[in-house]
Amino acid sequence: MFSHCDRVPFELQCYIMDLKYRRERMDALTVRRKGLCQEMRLYHVVKDKWSIGRVACEPHFCSLCYAFHAKVYGHYRGQRIMLGYSLKQAISNVVVAKQVMLRKRINFVFVL
């Protein structure tokens, strides 16, 4: 018993399978591209909230899940403050980190 696909000439079968493969790859790339765009938006939100220096993301190997994650750091006048293990966590920790860092700096100035 033949299916409809078997009745199509071999060249057209190859062409159809090639189109299917390309569509699957395009869909996978689209999903990946959307994820990268989302991370870029989150990075710019962290950078705008930090606003007193540069923001750096460094890879960190997690011994619990055996994968690499990002550590997000904020830099200000030679100080390096860890903001979180992800960009979403860094967004919520930026305000607290800035307050703690500036409070330490003010105390240092008054002690001198």
BALOBA-1460 file (C-alpha; in Angstrom, 3 decimals):
// residues 112
<rec num="1" residu="m" x="0.000" y="0.000" z="0.000"/>
<rec num="2" residu="f" x="1.507" y="3.334" z="-1.068"/>
<rec num="3" residu="s" x="0.994" y="6.676" z="0.569"/>
<rec num="4" residu="h" x="0.529" y="9.887" z="-1.375"/>
<rec num="5" residu="c" x="4.138" y="10.822" z="-0.702"/>
<rec num="6" residu="d" x="5.372" y="7.592" z="-2.287"/>
<rec num="7" residu="r" x="3.527" y="8.385" z="-5.511"/>
<rec num="8" residu="v" x="5.383" y="11.692" z="-5.900"/>
<rec num="9" residu="p" x="8.604" y="11.513" z="-7.949"/>
<rec num="10" residu="f" x="11.797" y="11.069" z="-5.936"/>
<rec num="11" residu="e" x="13.150" y="14.533" z="-6.837"/>
<rec num="12" residu="l" x="10.047" y="16.203" z="-5.432"/>
<rec num="13" residu="q" x="10.242" y="14.069" z="-2.290"/>
<rec num="14" residu="c" x="13.807" y="15.272" z="-1.732"/>
<rec num="15" residu="y" x="12.751" y="18.861" z="-2.389"/>
<rec num="16" residu="i" x="9.852" y="18.606" z="0.108"/>
<rec num="17" residu="m" x="12.089" y="17.054" z="2.776"/>
<rec num="18" residu="d" x="14.677" y="19.786" z="2.199"/>
<rec num="19" residu="l" x="12.017" y="22.479" z="2.645"/>
<rec num="20" residu="k" x="10.837" y="20.766" z="5.845"/>
<rec num="21" residu="y" x="14.400" y="20.633" z="7.211"/>
<rec num="22" residu="r" x="15.021" y="24.299" z="6.400"/>
<rec num="23" residu="r" x="11.735" y="25.348" z="8.064"/>
<rec num="24" residu="e" x="12.674" y="23.425" z="11.248"/>
<rec num="25" residu="r" x="16.104" y="25.092" z="11.330"/>
<rec num="26" residu="m" x="14.568" y="28.530" z="10.738"/>
<rec num="27" residu="d" x="12.099" y="27.970" z="13.583"/>
<rec num="28" residu="a" x="14.913" y="26.883" z="15.926"/>
<rec num="29" residu="l" x="17.005" y="29.939" z="14.996"/>
<rec num="30" residu="t" x="14.019" y="32.219" z="15.523"/>
<rec num="31" residu="v" x="13.518" y="30.893" z="19.045"/>
<rec num="32" residu="r" x="17.231" y="31.281" z="19.799"/>
<rec num="33" residu="r" x="17.266" y="34.816" z="18.354"/>
<rec num="34" residu="k" x="14.290" y="35.807" z="20.516"/>
<rec num="35" residu="g" x="16.130" y="34.530" z="23.593"/>
<rec num="36" residu="l" x="19.233" y="36.556" z="22.711"/>
<rec num="37" residu="c" x="17.151" y="39.687" z="22.123"/>
<rec num="38" residu="q" x="15.500" y="39.212" z="25.517"/>
<rec num="39" residu="e" x="18.911" y="38.900" z="27.210"/>
<rec num="40" residu="m" x="20.133" y="42.046" z="25.460"/>
<rec num="41" residu="r" x="17.078" y="43.957" z="26.702"/>
<rec num="42" residu="l" x="17.643" y="42.714" z="30.258"/>
<rec num="43" residu="y" x="21.331" y="43.697" z="30.088"/>
<rec num="44" residu="h" x="20.416" y="47.228" z="29.051"/>
<rec num="45" residu="v" x="17.879" y="47.469" z="31.889"/>
<rec num="46" residu="v" x="20.598" y="46.453" z="34.382"/>
<rec num="47" residu="k" x="23.040" y="48.913" z="32.805"/>
<rec num="48" residu="d" x="20.505" y="51.761" z="32.972"/>
<rec num="49" residu="k" x="19.618" y="50.996" z="36.595"/>
<rec num="50" residu="w" x="23.289" y="50.742" z="37.650"/>
<rec num="51" residu="s" x="24.208" y="53.972" z="35.803"/>
<rec num="52" residu="i" x="27.329" y="54.741" z="37.893"/>
<rec num="53" residu="g" x="29.834" y="52.542" z="36.103"/>
<rec num="54" residu="r" x="30.138" y="49.587" z="33.836"/>
<rec num="55" residu="v" x="28.321" y="46.254" z="34.092"/>
<rec num="56" residu="a" x="30.120" y="42.989" z="33.313"/>
<rec num="57" residu="c" x="28.872" y="39.432" z="32.931"/>
<rec num="58" residu="e" x="31.352" y="36.643" z="33.610"/>
<rec num="59" residu="p" x="30.842" y="32.899" z="33.158"/>
<rec num="60" residu="h" x="30.649" y="30.798" z="36.304"/>
<rec num="61" residu="f" x="30.719" y="26.984" z="36.440"/>
<rec num="62" residu="c" x="27.979" y="25.669" z="38.721"/>
<rec num="63" residu="s" x="28.982" y="22.497" z="40.558"/>
<rec num="64" residu="l" x="25.349" y="21.637" z="41.311"/>
<rec num="65" residu="c" x="24.065" y="21.327" z="37.759"/>
<rec num="66" residu="y" x="27.441" y="21.074" z="35.942"/>
<rec num="67" residu="a" x="26.682" y="23.966" z="33.608"/>
<rec num="68" residu="f" x="27.934" y="27.490" z="33.037"/>
<rec num="69" residu="h" x="25.925" y="30.435" z="34.339"/>
<rec num="70" residu="a" x="26.596" y="34.154" z="34.301"/>
<rec num="71" residu="k" x="27.630" y="36.239" z="37.273"/>
<rec num="72" residu="v" x="26.705" y="39.887" z="36.848"/>
<rec num="73" residu="y" x="29.000" y="42.494" z="38.392"/>
<rec num="74" residu="g" x="28.692" y="46.257" z="38.677"/>
<rec num="75" residu="h" x="31.917" y="48.272" z="38.680"/>
<rec num="76" residu="y" x="32.439" y="51.645" z="40.316"/>
<rec num="77" residu="r" x="35.787" y="53.360" z="41.023"/>
<rec num="78" residu="g" x="37.814" y="50.202" z="41.419"/>
<rec num="79" residu="q" x="35.106" y="48.365" z="43.348"/>
<rec num="80" residu="r" x="33.416" y="45.282" z="41.978"/>
<rec num="81" residu="i" x="29.980" y="44.473" z="43.383"/>
<rec num="82" residu="m" x="28.198" y="41.246" z="42.510"/>
<rec num="83" residu="l" x="24.643" y="41.975" z="41.448"/>
<rec num="84" residu="g" x="23.418" y="38.418" z="40.911"/>
<rec num="85" residu="y" x="23.657" y="35.113" z="39.108"/>
<rec num="86" residu="s" x="21.333" y="36.160" z="36.289"/>
<rec num="87" residu="l" x="20.224" y="39.365" z="34.636"/>
<rec num="88" residu="k" x="16.739" y="39.110" z="36.158"/>
<rec num="89" residu="q" x="18.227" y="38.719" z="39.633"/>
<rec num="90" residu="a" x="20.603" y="41.615" z="38.961"/>
<rec num="91" residu="i" x="17.691" y="43.905" z="38.052"/>
<rec num="92" residu="s" x="16.119" y="43.323" z="41.451"/>
<rec num="93" residu="n" x="19.432" y="43.650" z="43.349"/>
<rec num="94" residu="v" x="20.805" y="46.814" z="41.711"/>
<rec num="95" residu="v" x="19.054" y="49.296" z="43.999"/>
<rec num="96" residu="v" x="20.133" y="47.521" z="47.190"/>
<rec num="97" residu="a" x="23.711" y="47.071" z="45.944"/>
<rec num="98" residu="k" x="24.007" y="50.772" z="45.072"/>
<rec num="99" residu="q" x="22.690" y="51.812" z="48.492"/>
<rec num="100" residu="v" x="25.059" y="49.487" z="50.367"/>
<rec num="101" residu="m" x="28.054" y="50.511" z="48.263"/>
<rec num="102" residu="l" x="27.383" y="54.235" z="48.599"/>
<rec num="103" residu="r" x="26.727" y="53.879" z="52.346"/>
<rec num="104" residu="k" x="30.121" y="52.176" z="52.774"/>
<rec num="105" residu="r" x="31.748" y="54.920" z="50.736"/>
<rec num="106" residu="i" x="30.137" y="57.666" z="52.849"/>
<rec num="107" residu="n" x="31.214" y="55.957" z="56.073"/>
<rec num="108" residu="f" x="34.757" y="55.683" z="54.730"/>
<rec num="109" residu="v" x="34.816" y="59.414" z="53.946"/>
<rec num="110" residu="f" x="33.509" y="60.356" z="57.413"/>
<rec num="111" residu="v" x="35.992" y="58.091" z="59.214"/>
<rec num="112" residu="l" x="38.931" y="59.872" z="57.630"/>
